[in-house]
Amino acid sequence: MKNLYILIASLLIFGLAQDQTFTNYTTSDGLVDNNVNCVVVDAQDNAWFGTSYGISKFDGTTWTTYTVAMDSGLVNNSIFTICVRANGDVWVGSDFGASKYDGNSWTTYTEADGLGDPRVKIIEENPNGELWFGDYDGLTIFDGSNWTSYTMTDGLPFGGIVSIDFDSNGDAWMGSGLGGLIKFDGTSFTEYTEDEGLLNDIVRSVAVDANDNKWVGTVEGVTRFDENNNFVENHTIMYVLPAPDTLNPTVDVEINSLGCVWAGIYVDYLVTEGGIAFYSGGQWTGFDVSDGLIGPVIRDLEVDSQDDLWVATSTGVSKISDYSGASINEFLINEFNVYPNPVNDRLFIRSKLTIKNVMLFDLCGKLLKNQNITENEVEIMMSEYPKGMYFLRITIDSQTISKKIIVQ
């Protein structure tokens, strides 16, 4: 966690480090309200924010505000989702229906117009130009003329649709609030639940990468299914939460142009804790308010054309730039070693920089070991643990790294 460094050896001395840049925005900068529910970036890299008191558009210099008081036709000030279509139209969703902005005026659509349910949770445009609305009761598709709705009577599970993405075949992958991951090929619905390897049937986000891997954010972490829709792996500790909160409730998943994954994590049932995590080269790196993030209550993530990450929170917006996963990989390759892995008895951790903390978790996220040290080498007796997979979370100097360990 903390500041990421690219270590450069020069004359046997590590050179100056370069870290990521956090830029934060609040009402003092022009945001209409600090309680931000969603963010989307359009083709011109304008950032659109749905808040509890209206919509803000930011072009990098100028802020534009849209509210019910200022703009007739806007459905409501509390906006939960925004979609900018390929033609430039902006659609927003609320608990009272959806509104379209054509660049001049707003038009509202409700059940009377064809929406299956006015409580809209997500709006996405598919490759054919259709608009897909996930709502409290199910799914509605709008082709520009006709509205078609699907509910439990059509094969959808109870729990509504809260997230939608599309694979290279044009099939839709949807997250249900209670019913798991759902594939829709235009004809039938197929469910992927805990029986298929999903961490939890409460799904909050779905992102399909360029290789058709499905990254599914649940209340216990992230599950990945491959291009053939087979279970691959679960990620439960991307960002370290204070004990006993070890599993990572994931509110959103986004993928950048290099295929690296961002996850937003937030928990509030014991204490308010949250942050974001970046997955590159098989390693997760976490960031939170101590790194510059504007707040712990993560609501939504969005990657722009420059691979900068926009983070919507309950206390404003953060933009993270000047970040590359290559810094993690270079560090791991040149400066850090964990061996042997798989391990039978003793596990060694060695680093050119000071190891400050080692945490060991089992596959369920239970914290087994938490050791504060100031050494360059650590030895852990793994023979006392049953055979299986474990996770190490190692803080070296000012960077935290995750590592999978197999005990055999």
C-alpha positions in Angstrom: 0.0 0.0 0.0 1.3 3.5 0.8 3.5 5.0 -1.9 4.6 2.7 -4.8 8.2 3.0 -5.9 10.0 2.2 -9.0 13.4 1.2 -7.7 16.3 2.2 -10.0 19.8 0.9 -9.3 22.5 3.5 -10.0 26.1 3.3 -8.8 24.8 0.6 -6.3 22.4 3.1 -4.8 18.6 3.1 -5.3 17.5 6.2 -7.1 14.7 8.6 -6.5 11.2 7.0 -6.4 8.2 8.0 -8.4 4.7 7.5 -7.1 1.1 7.8 -8.2 -0.7 11.1 -8.1 -4.0 11.6 -6.3 -6.1 14.6 -7.3 -9.2 15.2 -5.2 -12.4 17.2 -6.0 -15.2 18.4 -3.7 -17.9 21.1 -3.7 -15.2 23.7 -3.2 -13.8 22.8 -6.7 -17.2 22.8 -8.4 -18.8 19.4 -7.6 -22.5 19.8 -7.0 -22.5 17.5 -3.9 -19.8 15.5 -2.1 -22.0 12.4 -1.8 -21.1 10.9 -5.2 -23.0 7.7 -6.2 -21.5 7.1 -9.6 -19.0 8.2 -12.2 -18.6 7.7 -16.0 -16.2 9.2 -18.5 -17.4 9.9 -22.1 -15.5 9.6 -25.3 -14.1 13.2 -24.9 -12.9 12.3 -21.4 -15.5 14.5 -19.8 -16.3 13.0 -16.4 -19.9 12.8 -15.3 -20.8 12.4 -11.6 -24.2 11.4 -10.2 -24.6 12.7 -6.7 -27.4 12.9 -4.1 -28.1 16.4 -5.2 -27.8 16.5 -8.9 -25.3 15.8 -11.7 -21.8 17.4 -12.3 -19.9 17.3 -15.6 -16.2 18.1 -15.5 -14.2 18.6 -18.7 -10.9 19.0 -16.9 -11.3 22.7 -16.4 -15.0 23.7 -16.2 -17.7 22.2 -14.0 -21.3 22.1 -15.3 -24.2 21.4 -12.9 -27.6 19.8 -13.6 -30.4 19.7 -11.0 -34.2 19.4 -10.9 -34.4 23.1 -10.0 -32.2 24.1 -12.9 -33.2 21.6 -15.6 -36.9 20.7 -16.2 -37.2 17.1 -17.3 -34.5 15.7 -15.0 -36.2 12.9 -13.1 -34.6 13.4 -9.7 -31.6 14.9 -8.0 -30.4 11.6 -6.5 -28.7 9.8 -9.4 -27.4 6.2 -9.0 -26.1 5.5 -12.6 -25.0 7.3 -15.7 -24.5 6.0 -19.2 -23.1 8.1 -22.1 -24.1 6.6 -25.4 -21.9 6.4 -28.5 -24.0 9.2 -30.0 -23.3 11.4 -27.1 -26.7 11.2 -25.4 -26.5 11.0 -21.6 -28.9 8.7 -19.7 -29.2 8.8 -15.9 -31.1 6.5 -13.5 -32.8 7.1 -10.2 -35.4 5.6 -7.9 -38.0 7.4 -9.9 -37.2 6.4 -13.5 -34.6 7.5 -16.1 -33.8 10.7 -17.9 -32.1 11.4 -21.3 -30.0 14.5 -22.0 -29.5 15.2 -25.7 -27.2 18.1 -25.2 -30.1 20.6 -24.9 -32.8 19.3 -22.7 -33.8 16.4 -20.4 -36.6 13.9 -21.0 -37.8 11.5 -18.3 -39.0 7.9 -18.8 -40.9 5.9 -16.3 -43.1 2.7 -16.2 -45.7 4.6 -18.2 -43.2 4.8 -21.1 -42.0 1.2 -20.9 -39.5 0.8 -18.0 -40.1 -2.4 -16.1 -39.4 -0.8 -12.8 -38.7 2.9 -12.0 -35.9 2.0 -9.5 -33.0 2.0 -11.9 -29.7 0.7 -10.7 -27.6 0.5 -13.8 -27.8 1.6 -17.5 -25.4 0.2 -20.2 -25.3 0.4 -24.0 -24.7 -2.9 -25.8 -22.6 -3.2 -29.0 -25.8 -3.0 -31.1 -26.8 0.4 -29.6 -29.5 -1.0 -27.3 -29.9 0.5 -23.9 -30.1 -2.1 -21.0 -31.6 -1.0 -17.7 -31.0 -3.0 -14.6 -33.6 -2.3 -12.0 -35.0 -3.5 -8.7 -37.3 -6.0 -10.3 -35.2 -7.2 -13.3 -34.1 -6.0 -16.8 -35.5 -3.7 -19.4 -34.1 -3.3 -23.0 -34.8 -0.3 -25.1 -33.9 -0.4 -28.8 -34.8 3.2 -29.5 -38.4 2.4 -30.2 -39.6 -0.6 -28.2 -39.2 -1.5 -24.5 -38.9 -5.1 -23.5 -38.9 -6.1 -19.8 -37.8 -9.3 -18.1 -38.6 -10.4 -14.5 -38.6 -13.5 -12.4 -41.4 -14.9 -14.5 -39.0 -14.9 -17.5 -36.2 -16.8 -15.6 -34.4 -14.0 -13.7 -33.6 -14.7 -10.1 -35.0 -12.6 -7.3 -32.8 -9.6 -6.4 -33.0 -7.4 -9.5 -30.0 -6.4 -11.8 -27.3 -4.1 -10.4 -24.5 -4.5 -13.0 -24.2 -5.2 -16.7 -21.4 -5.9 -19.1 -21.0 -7.6 -22.5 -18.6 -10.1 -23.9 -17.1 -10.4 -27.4 -20.1 -12.5 -28.5 -22.5 -9.9 -27.5 -23.9 -11.9 -24.6 -24.8 -9.9 -21.5 -23.3 -10.7 -18.1 -25.3 -9.3 -15.2 -24.9 -9.1 -11.5 -28.0 -9.8 -9.4 -28.5 -8.3 -6.0 -29.2 -11.8 -4.5 -29.1 -14.3 -7.4 -25.5 -14.5 -8.5 -24.0 -13.9 -12.0 -26.4 -14.2 -14.9 -25.6 -14.7 -18.6 -28.3 -13.7 -21.1 -27.8 -14.6 -24.8 -30.9 -12.9 -25.9 -33.1 -15.9 -25.5 -32.4 -17.6 -22.2 -30.8 -16.8 -18.8 -28.0 -18.9 -17.3 -27.2 -18.5 -13.6 -23.7 -18.9 -12.0 -23.9 -19.1 -8.2 -21.9 -20.3 -5.3 -22.4 -23.8 -6.7 -20.3 -22.8 -9.7 -17.6 -21.3 -7.5 -18.9 -17.8 -7.1 -17.7 -16.4 -3.7 -21.2 -15.1 -2.8 -24.5 -14.8 -4.6 -24.8 -11.1 -3.7 -23.1 -9.5 -6.7 -22.4 -5.8 -7.0 -20.3 -5.5 -10.1 -19.4 -7.4 -13.3 -16.5 -6.5 -15.7 -15.6 -8.5 -18.8 -12.0 -8.0 -20.0 -10.6 -8.2 -23.6 -10.0 -11.9 -23.3 -13.6 -12.5 -22.1 -12.7 -13.2 -18.5 -15.5 -12.2 -16.2 -14.4 -10.5 -13.0 -17.3 -10.6 -10.6 -17.4 -8.3 -7.5 -19.3 -9.8 -4.6 -19.8 -9.0 -0.9 -16.9 -11.4 -0.1 -14.4 -10.5 -2.9 -13.8 -11.0 -6.6 -14.4 -14.2 -8.6 -13.0 -14.8 -12.1 -14.6 -17.0 -14.7 -12.6 -17.6 -17.9 -13.5 -17.1 -21.6 -15.3 -20.5 -21.5 -17.3 -19.4 -18.5 -15.4 -21.8 -16.2 -14.5 -20.9 -12.6 -10.8 -19.9 -12.3 -10.1 -18.3 -9.0 -11.3 -16.2 -6.0 -9.7 -13.1 -4.6 -10.7 -12.3 -1.0 -7.9 -10.2 0.3 -7.0 -7.5 -2.2 -7.0 -4.7 0.3 -6.2 -5.4 4.0 -9.0 -4.5 6.4 -8.7 -4.3 10.1 -9.4 -7.6 11.9 -11.8 -9.3 12.0 -12.8 -7.8 8.6 -10.6 -9.7 6.3 -12.8 -10.5 3.3 -13.2 -7.7 0.8 -16.8 -6.6 0.1 -16.3 -5.3 -3.5 -18.6 -2.5 -4.7 -17.1 -2.1 -8.2 -14.6 -3.7 -10.6 -13.0 -1.9 -13.6 -10.4 -3.0 -16.1 -7.9 -0.7 -17.8 -6.5 -0.9 -21.4 -3.6 -3.2 -20.3 -6.0 -5.7 -18.7 -5.1 -4.7 -15.2 -8.0 -4.8 -12.7 -9.2 -2.2 -10.2 -11.5 -3.2 -7.3 -13.3 -0.8 -5.0 -13.7 -2.3 -1.4 -15.9 -0.9 1.3 -17.3 -2.3 4.6 -19.4 -0.6 7.3 -21.0 -3.3 9.5 -18.4 -2.9 12.2 -16.4 0.2 11.3 -16.2 2.3 8.2 -13.3 1.1 6.2 -12.5 1.1 2.5 -10.1 1.5 -0.3 -9.2 0.4 -3.8 -6.9 -2.3 -5.0 -4.9 -2.7 -8.3 -4.2 -6.2 -9.7 -1.2 -6.5 -12.1 1.3 -9.3 -12.6 -0.5 -11.6 -10.2 -0.3 -9.1 -7.3 -2.8 -6.8 -5.6 -1.7 -3.4 -4.3 -4.1 -1.4 -2.1 -4.6 2.3 -1.6 -6.7 4.2 0.9 -7.0 7.6 2.6 -3.4 7.4 3.9 -2.2 7.4 0.3 -4.3 10.4 -0.7 -7.7 8.8 -1.5 -10.5 11.3 -0.6 -12.5 9.0 1.6 -13.1 5.3 2.6 -16.8 5.0 1.4 -16.2 3.7 -2.1 -19.2 4.0 -4.4 -18.0 3.6 -8.0 -14.9 3.4 -10.2 -14.2 4.5 -13.8 -11.1 4.2 -16.1 -10.6 7.0 -18.6 -8.8 6.9 -22.0 -5.5 7.7 -20.3 -5.9 4.8 -17.9 -6.4 7.2 -15.0 -8.9 6.0 -12.4 -11.8 8.0 -11.1 -13.1 7.1 -7.7 -16.5 8.2 -6.5 -17.0 8.3 -2.7 -19.3 9.7 -0.1 -16.9 12.6 0.5 -16.0 13.6 -3.0 -14.0 12.3 -6.0 -10.4 11.1 -6.4 -8.5 10.8 -9.7 -5.5 8.6 -9.7 -2.9 9.1 -12.4 0.8 8.5 -13.1 0.4 4.9 -12.0 1.8 1.8 -13.7 1.6 -1.8 -12.7 5.1 -2.1 -14.0 6.5 -0.6 -10.8 5.1 -3.6 -8.9 6.6 -6.1 -11.3 10.0 -4.5 -11.3 10.1 -4.5 -7.6 9.1 -8.1 -7.3 11.6 -9.3 -9.9 14.6 -7.4 -8.7 14.2 -6.7 -5.0 12.0 -9.3 -3.4 11.8 -13.1 -3.1 9.6 -15.7 -1.3 10.8 -19.3 -1.4 10.3 -22.2 -1.6 6.8 -22.1 -3.0 5.2 -24.6 -2.8 6.6 -25.2 0.7 6.8 -28.2 3.0 8.5 -26.7 6.1 10.2 -23.4 6.3 9.3 -20.4 4.1 11.8 -17.6 3.6 11.1 -14.0 2.7 14.1 -11.9 1.6 14.3 -8.3 0.5 16.9 -5.7 -0.1 14.7 -3.2 1.7 13.4 -3.5 5.3 10.5 -5.9 5.9 8.2 -4.2 8.3 5.2 -6.5 8.6 4.1 -10.0 7.6 0.5 -11.2 7.7 -0.7 -14.7 6.8 -4.3 -15.5 5.9 -6.0 -18.8 5.1 -8.2 -19.3 2.0 -11.3 -18.1 3.9 -9.6 -14.8 4.9 -8.9 -15.7 8.5 -5.8 -14.0 9.9 -3.3 -16.6 11.1 -0.2 -14.6 11.7 0.6 -10.8 12.1 4.2 -10.1 12.8 5.8 -6.7 13.0 9.5 -6.7 12.3 12.4 -4.6 11.0 14.5 -7.2 9.1 15.6 -8.0 5.6 14.9 -11.7 6.0 12.0 -13.5 7.7 11.5 -17.2 8.3 8.0 -18.7 8.8 7.3 -22.3 9.9 4.6 -23.4 7.5 4.7 -27.0 8.6 2.3 -26.1 11.5 -0.5 -25.3 9.0 -2.6 -27.8 7.1 -1.9 -28.4 3.4 -3.6 -25.9 1.0 -3.4 -22.3 -0.2 -2.6 -19.3 1.9 -2.0 -15.6 1.3 0.9 -13.5 2.5 0.6 -9.8 2.9 4.0 -8.3 3.2 4.9 -4.7 3.9 8.4 -3.8 2.7 9.7 -0.3 3.2 6.6 1.7 2.1 5.0 -0.9 -0.2 2.6 -3.7 0.6 2.5 -6.9 -1.6 0.3 -9.9 -1.7 1.6 -13.4 -2.4 -0.1 -16.8 -2.8 1.6 -19.6 -0.9 1.0 -23.4 -1.3 1.7 -25.7 1.6 2.2 -29.3 0.4 
